[in-house]
């Protein structure tokens, strides 16, 4: 169980790092945002795959939150990828959408971790 908790904590930390990376691009020039877009997309997609794998053999609540987090991360991957082709007018809105999704993914992973810990506590009580 501690391996699963550790993996969940790592996934949450990675989602928080993605959030920080996206925030760091806010207010930067379009070329800088575009340069980071493909990398952010790939990282989000890889994290979504990892999170989906963590959902196996979980209690219903934790599994649902992990599935939700994976869906949000896939959306983030799409948002980040679309940043590369966004017009100057679209850039701010698309970047803000990516920030929102990264924040939501970290929250879903925190909730999954809390659900996992709560179910473990009930089992040991």
N, C-alpha and C positions, 0 to 999 in steps of 0.2 A: 504494500500500500504506500509506503514512503516513496518508492520509485515513481508511482503515479502522481503523488503530491509534488514531488520534485519536478517532474515533467510538466505538470500544470503550472507550477511557479515559474519555470523557465519560459513556458509559452506566454504567460502573462507579462513577464519581463520583456520578451521580444515584442509583444504588441505595444507595450509602453514605449519601447525604443523606437518603433515605427512612428508612433504618435509624435515623439520628440523630433524625429527626422523631418516629418512633414511640417511641423510647426517652424522648424528652422528655415524652411524654404519660403514661408510666408514673407511677403515684402521683398523678396529677391527678384532679380531680373528673370525674364522669361527663359532665357538660355539656361540659366542655372536650374530652374524648375524642371525644364525638359531633360536636362542631363541626369537628374536624379529620378525621373519618373520610371524608367525601365527597371532600375534597381529596386525601387520601392515596390513596384508591381510584382517582381519576381520574389522578393522577400515575403510579401503578403500571401502570395499563392503558395509558397512553400510552407509557411506557418499554418495556413488553412489545411493543407494536407496532413500536417503533423497533428493538428487539433482533432481532425476527423478520426485519426487513429487512436487518440486518447479516449474517445467515446466508447470504444469497445469494452464490454464487461463493466460498465458503470451503472449505478442506480439511475432510475428514470429522470430525476431532477437534474443531476449532474450531466447526464447524457444529453438531455434537451438543451441545456445551456452551452455545452460544447458544440452541438450541432448549430445552434444559433451563432456562436462565435465564428465557426467555420464559414457560415453563410455570409456573415458581415465581412470577414477577411477576404472572401472571394469578391465581394462587392468593392472592397478597398483595392484589390488588385486591378479590377476593371477601372476604377476611378483613377488610380495612379497611371495606368496605361493610357487613359484618355487625356491625361495632362500633357503627354508628349505631342499630341496633335491639336491641343486646344488653341483657340485664337486668344489674342491678348484680352479681349472682352470676356471670354469664358474662363480664363485662367483663375481668377480669384474665386469664383463660385465653385469650380471643380476642386480647387485646393482646399477650400473650406469643407466641402463634402468629404474629401479624403480625411481631413482632420477629425470630422465627426465620426466617421466609420472606424478610424483607428481607436478613438476614445471608447466607442461602443464595444469594440472587440475586447479591449482590455477589461472593461466592466463585465462583459459576459464571462470572460475567463476568471475574473475574481469571484463572480457568483458561482461558477462551476466548482472552483476550489472550496468555497464556503460550503456548498452542498455536499461535496465529497467529505470534508472534515466533519460536518454535522452527521452524516450517515455513519461514519467511522465511530464517532462518539456514541451514537445510539447502540451500535453493535457491542461496544466495550462497556457499556453501562450495565 
